[in-house]
């Protein structure tokens, strides 16, 4: 009888283990979802206004990208979304471009720099303004804006990032994006060098 009791106990233990694991995973997922919703609510309350980087260029979070009335008052006509799983909030009111990247150090965002810069240029040529945003307006969108300032205004990486931080203190590209911006800076310097050398040869 004692052997049967042991067997019964063992069977009961082994059968309940997977259920316990499933329940723990479910609770963990629910907690993560709750934390995400709290962050979303906080963003909507505290960070729903776009930051003016320069005339015709704004930077912000997804909450700012959802604030249609404010965007209209800022003459925003185009929205550049640098994120995955963020669908356009007002597709009939603004021209959208979506760059589907995640905020990870191994994400290659540099390959999108030129097309993002072109999108900003085209909007401004039409007399409009652009909002560049990601989820928080801290890393991905900041990286694109810094790249734009470097290419269009001849700023160094440090100058461009400091300028953005002076307006939006939360700005902080991840380490991988920082390396990509530094590589971008080198490539821009090489282009300037060859242009300069070409001008000397022509003279």
matplotlib code that plots the C-alpha trace (Angstrom):
import matplotlib.pyplot as plt

x = [0.0, 2.8, 4.3, 1.0, 0.9, 4.3, 3.3, 0.2, 2.1, 4.7, 2.0, 0.2, 3.3, 4.4, 1.0, 0.7, 4.1, 3.2, 0.1, 2.0, 4.5, 1.7, 0.1, 3.4, 4.0, 0.4, 0.9, 4.2, 2.8, -0.2, 2.2, 4.3, 1.2, 0.0, 3.4, 3.2, -0.2, 0.9, 3.8, 1.4, -1.0, 1.9, 3.2, -0.2, -0.4, 3.2, 4.7, 2.0, 3.5, 6.1, 9.5, 10.5, 14.1, 14.2, 11.7, 9.8, 11.1, 9.6, 10.6, 8.4, 6.8, 3.9, 1.6, 2.6, 2.0, -1.6, -2.2, -3.9, -5.0, -1.6, 0.1, -2.2, -1.5, 2.2, 1.7, 2.8, 1.9, 4.1, 4.8, 7.9, 7.3, 10.5, 9.1, 7.4, 3.8, 2.8, 0.1, -0.6, -3.1, -4.5, -3.8, -6.3, -4.8, -1.1, 1.4, 3.1, 6.3, 7.0, 10.5, 9.9, 12.8, 13.1, 15.2, 18.0, 21.8, 22.1, 19.4, 20.8, 19.1, 21.8, 20.5, 17.4, 19.1, 19.1, 15.4, 14.4, 16.3, 14.7, 11.2, 12.0, 13.3, 10.3, 7.9, 9.7, 9.9, 6.1, 5.9, 5.0, 6.6, 7.6, 7.2, 9.7, 8.7, 9.1, 7.5, 9.1, 11.0, 14.2, 16.4, 15.2, 13.6, 16.4, 18.9, 17.2, 16.9, 20.6, 21.5, 19.5, 21.2, 24.6, 23.9, 21.9, 23.6, 27.1, 27.0, 29.3, 27.6, 28.4, 27.0, 23.8, 23.1, 23.8, 21.4, 18.6, 19.3, 19.1, 15.5, 14.5, 16.5, 15.2, 17.1, 19.5, 20.2, 21.2, 24.9, 24.4, 22.8, 25.6, 28.1, 26.1, 25.9, 29.7, 30.2, 27.8, 29.8, 33.0, 31.3, 30.1, 33.6, 35.0, 32.5, 33.4, 37.1, 36.6, 34.5, 37.1, 40.0, 37.9, 37.5, 41.2, 42.0, 39.6, 41.3]
y = [0.0, 2.3, 1.6, 2.5, 5.7, 6.6, 5.8, 7.8, 10.7, 10.6, 10.5, 13.4, 15.5, 14.9, 15.6, 18.9, 20.2, 21.2, 22.9, 24.9, 25.9, 27.1, 29.1, 30.7, 31.6, 33.0, 35.1, 36.4, 37.4, 39.1, 41.1, 42.1, 43.2, 45.2, 46.9, 47.8, 49.3, 51.3, 52.7, 53.5, 55.3, 57.3, 58.3, 59.5, 61.7, 63.0, 62.8, 63.5, 66.7, 66.7, 68.3, 70.9, 70.0, 72.6, 74.3, 71.5, 68.6, 67.2, 64.3, 62.4, 59.3, 57.3, 59.3, 62.5, 60.7, 60.1, 63.7, 64.8, 68.2, 69.3, 67.8, 69.8, 73.0, 72.4, 72.0, 68.3, 66.7, 63.6, 61.1, 58.8, 55.8, 54.0, 51.0, 47.6, 46.9, 50.6, 51.2, 54.7, 56.3, 58.7, 57.3, 59.7, 62.8, 62.4, 60.9, 57.9, 56.1, 53.1, 51.7, 48.4, 48.0, 47.0, 48.8, 46.3, 46.8, 44.4, 46.1, 47.6, 51.0, 52.7, 51.0, 53.2, 56.5, 57.7, 56.9, 58.5, 61.6, 61.7, 61.4, 64.4, 66.4, 65.7, 66.8, 70.0, 70.7, 70.5, 73.1, 70.6, 69.3, 65.9, 64.1, 61.3, 58.9, 55.5, 54.1, 56.4, 58.8, 57.9, 55.6, 54.7, 57.9, 59.9, 58.0, 58.9, 62.6, 62.7, 61.1, 63.8, 66.6, 65.2, 64.9, 68.0, 70.4, 69.1, 68.4, 65.8, 62.9, 64.6, 68.0, 66.5, 64.3, 67.2, 69.4, 66.8, 66.1, 69.9, 69.8, 66.3, 65.2, 61.6, 61.1, 58.1, 55.8, 52.3, 51.4, 49.7, 52.8, 54.9, 52.8, 53.1, 56.9, 57.0, 54.9, 57.2, 60.2, 58.6, 57.9, 61.5, 62.8, 60.6, 62.0, 65.6, 64.7, 63.4, 66.4, 68.7, 66.9, 66.9, 70.7, 71.2, 69.0, 71.1, 74.3]
z = [0.0, 0.8, -2.7, -4.3, -2.3, -3.6, -7.1, -6.8, -5.3, -8.0, -10.7, -9.2, -8.9, -12.5, -13.9, -12.0, -13.0, -16.6, -15.4, -12.9, -15.6, -17.9, -15.1, -14.2, -17.8, -18.1, -15.0, -16.2, -19.5, -17.9, -15.6, -18.6, -20.5, -17.5, -17.2, -20.9, -20.5, -17.5, -19.6, -22.5, -20.1, -18.6, -22.1, -23.1, -20.0, -19.8, -23.3, -25.9, -27.4, -30.2, -29.7, -32.3, -33.4, -36.2, -38.5, -40.2, -38.1, -34.9, -32.7, -30.2, -28.9, -30.3, -28.0, -29.8, -33.1, -31.9, -30.9, -34.2, -33.2, -31.9, -35.0, -37.2, -35.3, -35.8, -39.6, -39.4, -42.7, -42.7, -40.0, -40.0, -37.7, -36.8, -35.0, -35.5, -34.4, -34.3, -36.9, -38.2, -35.9, -38.5, -42.0, -43.7, -42.2, -42.7, -45.1, -43.4, -43.8, -41.6, -40.9, -39.2, -36.8, -33.2, -30.6, -30.2, -30.5, -33.4, -35.5, -38.7, -38.8, -40.8, -44.0, -43.7, -43.1, -46.7, -47.4, -44.0, -44.9, -48.3, -46.8, -44.5, -47.4, -49.6, -46.9, -46.3, -50.1, -50.1, -47.3, -44.6, -41.4, -40.3, -37.0, -36.5, -33.7, -32.2, -29.1, -26.5, -28.7, -27.1, -29.3, -32.8, -33.8, -32.2, -34.2, -37.5, -36.5, -35.5, -38.9, -40.6, -38.8, -39.6, -43.3, -43.9, -41.5, -41.4, -37.7, -36.1, -34.3, -30.9, -32.0, -33.4, -30.4, -28.0, -30.0, -29.8, -26.1, -25.3, -26.7, -25.7, -22.7, -22.8, -26.1, -25.8, -28.8, -27.8, -28.1, -31.5, -33.0, -31.6, -33.4, -36.6, -36.3, -35.7, -38.9, -40.7, -39.6, -41.0, -44.4, -44.6, -43.8, -46.6, -49.1, -48.1, -48.5, -52.0, -53.0, -51.6, -53.4, -56.6, -56.4, -55.9, -59.0, -61.1, -60.0]

ax = plt.figure().add_subplot(projection="3d")
ax.plot(x, y, z, "-o")
ax.set_aspect("equal")
plt.show()
